[in-house]
Amino acid sequence: MYARDHGMIATPIGTIHVEGDDELLYAIRICDSEPGERRGSATMVRTAIEQIGAWFAGDRTRFDLALAPLSTRRGEQLRAGLIDVGYGETLSYGAFANILGSSARAIGQLCARNPFPIVVPCHRILAAGGVLGAYSAGTGPATKRWLLDHEQAHLSFNQTGDAA
């Protein structure tokens, strides 16, 4: 077992705190206080901060991070499905549930309990009819709106192949 390390990065939506060790990422929290930067010394913390910074710069659309495993195989399948929702795309809870053979309620719980906002892009899941719905990170729906707008603003640039 490795000692957990912490790092943080200032972003337009608040300070993002990252917790991990050399092997795994354990949590990401979006806070609207405690501005500042701390890179951390653990490999996965440094890597996560670098990749999150690139995402905010519009240079990254997917993450390559080792996330702490979930307690069930089904949970892992649902999280993998959420990660596969493309950059700039959105789905309703119901449509996403149908794709994964799950229920909208299970998807809502998956999103509400997501310890890795942005990296596991629960912000891309909307309520019926394209309604924004809730968001459990940052300042809630305002943060969700910002993340979706950010992806839309960088989407055409990323589709040209000019960004990773």
C-alpha angles and dihedrals in degrees: 000000000000127000112255118245131198133215136169140202129196112235137171089263096048138281114322115213118204125197124192148105135236092291110030144028112229105180147354121201128187110213130180092209138053098056116201146085132262119167098200125217102247115098097234093047092052091045093049093049091049093049094045089051090051090049091054090048089055092245098111131051100173134036129229103200133135105239125201107262123253120239096249137047090229091053089053090051092051092047091049089052091052091050088053093059099109128247109273093011125116133196132184119247089248096048091047091048090053091051091052097039091243138112128269088238092056090050090050090053091047090054095042092052096041108135092191110058114185092012091060095036104219087151087077092066114089137185120258116298093023093291111159096234127182130329123195098204133075113347093341120240093007089060091046091052091049092051093049092047090048091054092047091050091053098035099091091045091051093047091059089065093245093118134045 
